[in-house]
Amino acid sequence: MECISVFDMLKIGVGPSSSHTLGPWRAAERWIQELKDSNTFDSVEKIKVDLYGSLSLTGKGHATDYAVMLGLLGSDPETIPTETISTYINTIKTTKELNFNGEKTLTFNPETDIVFNKKFLPFHSNAMTFTATINGKNKKSTFYSIGGGFVVKEERTNKKKNFEIKCSFPYPIDKGTELLKFCTDLDKSISEVVLENEKSIRSEAEIDSELKRIWDTMLECMYIGCHTEGNLPGGLNVRRRAYDIHKSLKGEASYSNPVEWVYAIRNTEVKFRQILKWVSCFALAVNEVNASLGRVVTAPTNGSAGVIPAVLMYYLVIENHDGNFEDIKRFLLVAGEIGSIFKKGATISAAMGGCQAEIGVSSAMAAGALCELSGGTPEQVLVAAEIAMEHHLGLTCDPIGGLVQIPCIERNAMGAIKAINAAELALDTDPNNVKVPLDKVVDTMWETAKDMHTKYKETSEGGLAVRVNMADC
């Protein structure tokens, strides 16, 4: 049974993509550790990186080459000052040298030493091979970025699509039915069951501290996005809209920090139209920061990072002005568990399942979490998650120019609104009359993913990606 922590589903990193940026970054780190463990790091004479499948087809737009270089430098995506990224990359490009793990300088030309191979490896569509020349011989290691920043090696996998992890949770969960059984047997809410699992691997103080760090990162991301104007990088000349929407809602008011900003929003008019604008604004803000290589939280991926913070912010500033950290904690625990059920039973990788695997899953996570905070039973929480995913089934991933901008950014706003609607529908639903349980929609999502044509799986070879010419943008 595969054990996935909330902190595996919600990870702090740098945009624009968890599978194409954070994953390759972490893979580079793991490769360096492999070399060190085999006592070969000091003997490395030259390095080369081959990218395959979706990483090669949309890697440029997803900054995969940047991520690989930053990982090879030994930089940490959780702590690197994002404003220094361009300096590091430009230095490598100019000098044709790379300070390998910050320990030894190697000759490295990104134009020739990072190869975008326009072909797929059999195991997974996001593959990368690192090659080290040691004593004149090449030593290769292949990794697969399977979505949400998760990185695996093929030999560590079982015959199915997920990798094996020995489970140590007291309440192991793969399916919604298992989660509900634990809730019933223990007479606990979903967040309480998830918390018990998390407490088996870290203290509650550590859990609280990490959840607070995750929320603070989400909040700062929304704040930055709402207060930054201009166009996004990448060549599409997409104008940041969160700034304009925020300005239309709050006028010229300025705030010294995100907390002051939150309290100000709580005093804002909340008619239906304004609610739609605020939720959209929060979601757009996050993904505009993500698109500009800013720091975000995978939820469950970078491309879908705006849905969960937008819905949680909606609850805190519009739905419940008395909301506090305990509400945030419960929300993130529930969201993380729902996301893990989709990861175990299907996929959270757009390169494997289209955008239903990213926006669909994030909407389901947010819907279930909001439902619990709104008083829903464990059964209703899973109904909310099912409703949200049901209405994202078949959603393709067709980014224009391989950039996580069009249609990705707007989809976060739509996913957030759907999540709120799904939670409300679930609260008025008798779970005994539900025709489609969560586990069935997870299975359906995976079957849909397998049936979906490759050109709609983050390759920019179909859909909007071929109907819209970048030169016309």
ChimeraX attribute file (.defattr): number of C-alpha atoms within 10 A of each C-alpha:
attribute: neighborCount
match mode: 1-to-1
recipient: residues
	/A:1	14
	/A:2	19
	/A:3	19
	/A:4	23
	/A:5	18
	/A:6	24
	/A:7	17
	/A:8	18
	/A:9	25
	/A:10	26
	/A:11	22
	/A:12	24
	/A:13	27
	/A:14	29
	/A:15	31
	/A:16	31
	/A:17	32
	/A:18	32
	/A:19	30
	/A:20	32
	/A:21	31
	/A:22	33
	/A:23	28
	/A:24	34
	/A:25	31
	/A:26	25
	/A:27	29
	/A:28	26
	/A:29	20
	/A:30	17
	/A:31	22
	/A:32	21
	/A:33	14
	/A:34	14
	/A:35	17
	/A:36	12
	/A:37	10
	/A:38	8
	/A:39	10
	/A:40	15
	/A:41	20
	/A:42	11
	/A:43	12
	/A:44	20
	/A:45	17
	/A:46	18
	/A:47	22
	/A:48	18
	/A:49	22
	/A:50	17
	/A:51	28
	/A:52	22
	/A:53	23
	/A:54	29
	/A:55	34
	/A:56	27
	/A:57	23
	/A:58	23
	/A:59	25
	/A:60	17
	/A:61	24
	/A:62	27
	/A:63	24
	/A:64	26
	/A:65	26
	/A:66	20
	/A:67	29
	/A:68	26
	/A:69	25
	/A:70	26
	/A:71	26
	/A:72	24
	/A:73	23
	/A:74	18
	/A:75	20
	/A:76	15
	/A:77	20
	/A:78	15
	/A:79	11
	/A:80	14
	/A:81	13
	/A:82	16
	/A:83	10
	/A:84	9
	/A:85	16
	/A:86	11
	/A:87	11
	/A:88	16
	/A:89	17
	/A:90	11
	/A:91	12
	/A:92	18
	/A:93	15
	/A:94	10
	/A:95	11
	/A:96	14
	/A:97	15
	/A:98	25
	/A:99	16
	/A:100	22
	/A:101	19
	/A:102	11
	/A:103	12
	/A:104	13
	/A:105	14
	/A:106	15
	/A:107	15
	/A:108	21
	/A:109	17
	/A:110	20
	/A:111	11
	/A:112	10
	/A:113	15
	/A:114	20
	/A:115	17
	/A:116	23
	/A:117	15
	/A:118	12
	/A:119	15
	/A:120	17
	/A:121	13
	/A:122	8
	/A:123	11
	/A:124	18
	/A:125	25
	/A:126	28
	/A:127	27
	/A:128	26
	/A:129	18
	/A:130	21
	/A:131	20
	/A:132	23
	/A:133	15
	/A:134	16
	/A:135	11
	/A:136	10
	/A:137	11
	/A:138	15
	/A:139	14
	/A:140	14
	/A:141	15
	/A:142	18
	/A:143	24
	/A:144	24
	/A:145	28
	/A:146	26
	/A:147	27
	/A:148	31
	/A:149	28
	/A:150	21
	/A:151	21
	/A:152	18
	/A:153	15
	/A:154	13
	/A:155	9
	/A:156	10
	/A:157	13
	/A:158	10
	/A:159	8
	/A:160	7
	/A:161	15
	/A:162	17
	/A:163	17
	/A:164	14
	/A:165	12
	/A:166	8
	/A:167	13
	/A:168	13
	/A:169	19
	/A:170	12
	/A:171	15
	/A:172	17
	/A:173	24
	/A:174	20
	/A:175	18
	/A:176	20
	/A:177	15
	/A:178	13
	/A:179	23
	/A:180	22
	/A:181	13
	/A:182	18
	/A:183	20
	/A:184	14
	/A:185	8
	/A:186	11
	/A:187	12
	/A:188	15
	/A:189	22
	/A:190	27
	/A:191	23
	/A:192	16
	/A:193	22
	/A:194	25
	/A:195	19
	/A:196	14
	/A:197	21
	/A:198	21
	/A:199	16
	/A:200	13
	/A:201	13
	/A:202	10
	/A:203	11
	/A:204	14
	/A:205	10
	/A:206	13
	/A:207	18
	/A:208	14
	/A:209	11
	/A:210	13
	/A:211	21
	/A:212	16
	/A:213	13
	/A:214	20
	/A:215	19
	/A:216	14
	/A:217	18
	/A:218	26
	/A:219	23
	/A:220	18
	/A:221	26
	/A:222	27
	/A:223	23
	/A:224	19
	/A:225	26
	/A:226	25
	/A:227	16
	/A:228	16
	/A:229	14
	/A:230	12
	/A:231	15
	/A:232	18
	/A:233	16
	/A:234	18
	/A:235	13
	/A:236	18
	/A:237	12
	/A:238	15
	/A:239	14
	/A:240	21
	/A:241	21
	/A:242	28
	/A:243	22
	/A:244	18
	/A:245	19
	/A:246	20
	/A:247	14
	/A:248	11
	/A:249	17
	/A:250	14
	/A:251	10
	/A:252	8
	/A:253	9
	/A:254	11
	/A:255	12
	/A:256	7
	/A:257	11
	/A:258	16
	/A:259	13
	/A:260	11
	/A:261	15
	/A:262	16
	/A:263	13
	/A:264	15
	/A:265	16
	/A:266	16
	/A:267	11
	/A:268	15
	/A:269	13
	/A:270	16
	/A:271	9
	/A:272	9
	/A:273	9
	/A:274	13
	/A:275	17
	/A:276	16
	/A:277	19
	/A:278	25
	/A:279	27
	/A:280	29
	/A:281	25
	/A:282	32
	/A:283	34
	/A:284	31
	/A:285	30
	/A:286	34
	/A:287	34
	/A:288	34
	/A:289	25
	/A:290	29
	/A:291	26
	/A:292	18
	/A:293	23
	/A:294	21
	/A:295	26
	/A:296	32
	/A:297	29
	/A:298	31
	/A:299	33
	/A:300	34
	/A:301	31
	/A:302	33
	/A:303	31
	/A:304	34
	/A:305	30
	/A:306	40
	/A:307	37
	/A:308	32
	/A:309	26
	/A:310	29
	/A:311	27
	/A:312	29
	/A:313	23
	/A:314	23
	/A:315	22
	/A:316	21
	/A:317	20
	/A:318	19
	/A:319	15
	/A:320	15
	/A:321	13
	/A:322	9
	/A:323	16
	/A:324	10
	/A:325	13
	/A:326	10
	/A:327	19
	/A:328	20
	/A:329	18
	/A:330	22
	/A:331	25
	/A:332	29
	/A:333	25
	/A:334	29
	/A:335	30
	/A:336	26
	/A:337	26
	/A:338	31
	/A:339	27
	/A:340	26
	/A:341	23
	/A:342	27
	/A:343	26
	/A:344	20
	/A:345	19
	/A:346	24
	/A:347	28
	/A:348	32
	/A:349	28
	/A:350	29
	/A:351	30
	/A:352	25
	/A:353	30
	/A:354	31
	/A:355	29
	/A:356	27
	/A:357	33
	/A:358	33
	/A:359	33
	/A:360	32
	/A:361	35
	/A:362	34
	/A:363	39
	/A:364	38
	/A:365	35
	/A:366	35
	/A:367	40
	/A:368	34
	/A:369	35
	/A:370	31
	/A:371	28
	/A:372	25
	/A:373	21
	/A:374	16
	/A:375	11
	/A:376	23
	/A:377	20
	/A:378	24
	/A:379	27
	/A:380	25
	/A:381	32
	/A:382	31
	/A:383	29
	/A:384	34
	/A:385	32
	/A:386	29
	/A:387	25
	/A:388	32
	/A:389	28
	/A:390	21
	/A:391	16
	/A:392	21
	/A:393	22
	/A:394	22
	/A:395	22
	/A:396	25
	/A:397	32
	/A:398	28
	/A:399	26
	/A:400	27
	/A:401	25
	/A:402	24
	/A:403	26
	/A:404	29
	/A:405	26
	/A:406	17
	/A:407	15
	/A:408	23
	/A:409	23
	/A:410	18
	/A:411	24
	/A:412	31
	/A:413	29
	/A:414	18
	/A:415	32
	/A:416	33
	/A:417	23
	/A:418	24
	/A:419	31
	/A:420	26
	/A:421	15
	/A:422	28
	/A:423	31
	/A:424	18
	/A:425	17
	/A:426	27
	/A:427	20
	/A:428	10
	/A:429	16
	/A:430	11
	/A:431	17
	/A:432	8
	/A:433	7
	/A:434	13
	/A:435	9
	/A:436	12
	/A:437	17
	/A:438	27
	/A:439	18
	/A:440	15
	/A:441	20
	/A:442	25
	/A:443	14
	/A:444	17
	/A:445	28
	/A:446	23
	/A:447	14
	/A:448	18
	/A:449	28
	/A:450	14
	/A:451	11
	/A:452	17
	/A:453	13
	/A:454	21
	/A:455	18
	/A:456	26
	/A:457	26
	/A:458	31
	/A:459	26
	/A:460	22
	/A:461	21
	/A:462	19
	/A:463	15
	/A:464	18
	/A:465	23
	/A:466	14
	/A:467	11
	/A:468	12
	/A:469	12
	/A:470	13
	/A:471	7
	/A:472	6
	/A:473	9
